[in-house]
Every structure is written in C-alpha cells, then in structure tokens.
Amino acid sequence: MLHNSKKIGNNLFDNSEYKNNNNEINEEKIKNTRINETLEDMCIYGNIMKKEILEEKEKNPEKFIEIEEALKLEEKDQDLFALGLLA
C-alpha cells in the first residue's frame, strides 16, 4: 500500500498541467523583469538627455526657440510647428 501512495504522489508532480502552469509563471516573470529593466533604462536615459539639453541650452541659447514661437510657425515652417505641437 505504501508503494501505491508514493506512486500517486509522484504522479501529481508529473502532471503536465502543473508543469505548463509553472512554465507560464516563469515566462511571465522573465517577461516582466525585461520590461522593468527596459523602463528603468529609458528613465535613466531620459534623465541624462534632459541634463544634456539643459546644459546645451545654457551654453547656446540661440539654438533653441520657445514652444510658443514654434506654434506660431504653422505657415512658415511646418517642421518646427510640428515639433512645437509635440513639445
């Protein structure tokens, strides 16, 4: 009788549904980890770029225009106008 109950117990863990669920959970964890790492990298890169832009704006303010100015250029310069909209 002990032999049979041991066999039944082992069969529970050999169940393919259990293995599939476990694999899906592990794949989801890996996917979430990758997404979190990507978002963290984007945040770090965004902060670096913001700092560089602010430094460049201090050194060379003539290279930049105000958003309001760009929005007034709809007829004259559509590229700058579009950038103004995005800003």
N, C-alpha and C positions, 0 to 999 in steps of 0.2 A: 504494500500500500504506500509506503514511503516513496518508493521508486516512481509510482504514478503521479503523486502530488508534486514531486520535483519536476517531472516532465511537463506537467500542466503549467507550473510556474515559469519554466523556461519558454514555453510556447507564448506566454503573454508578452515577453520581451522580444520575441522573434516576429511579432505581428507586424506586417508590412505597413499597416495604417499608422501605427505608433512611430515607426521609422520615418515615414513620409512627413508626419506632423513635426517631428523633431528636426528633420532636414529643412522644412519650410521655415521653422522658427529660426534656425541658424542662418539661413539665407537672408531672412528679413533683418536679423541683427547686423549681418555684414553689410547689407544694403544701407541700413540706417547709419551705420558707422561711416561709410563712404560719403553719404550725403552730408553728415555733420562735419566731416573733415573738409569737404568742398566749401561748405558755407563758412567755416572758420577761415579758410584760405581767402575766400572772397572778401570777408570782413577785414582781414589784415591788409590785403592788397588795396582795398578801398581807402583805408586809413593812411597808408603810405602815399597813395596818389593824391589824396586831399592835402596832405602836408606839403608835397612837392608843388602842387598847383598854387597853394597859398604863398609859398616861398617865391615862386616864379612871378606871381602877381605883384609881390612887393618889389622885386628886382626890376621887372619890366612891365609896368602897368599899361604901357601903350599897346601891348599885345592882346589886351582884353577889352571887352566892351560890356556895359551893363545889360542885363536882361531886357530892361525896358527899351533900351536903344535897339536891340536886335528885333524886338517885336514891332518896331516902327518901320522895319525894312522889308515889309511884305512885298512891295512893288519893286524895290531896287535890288535886293539881294535875298533871294528865296532860301539860299543855303543858310545864311545867318539867321533869317527869320525862323526856319525850322529848328535850328539849334536853340533859339530863344524859346520856342514852344516847349522843347524838351527840358530846358532848364526850369 
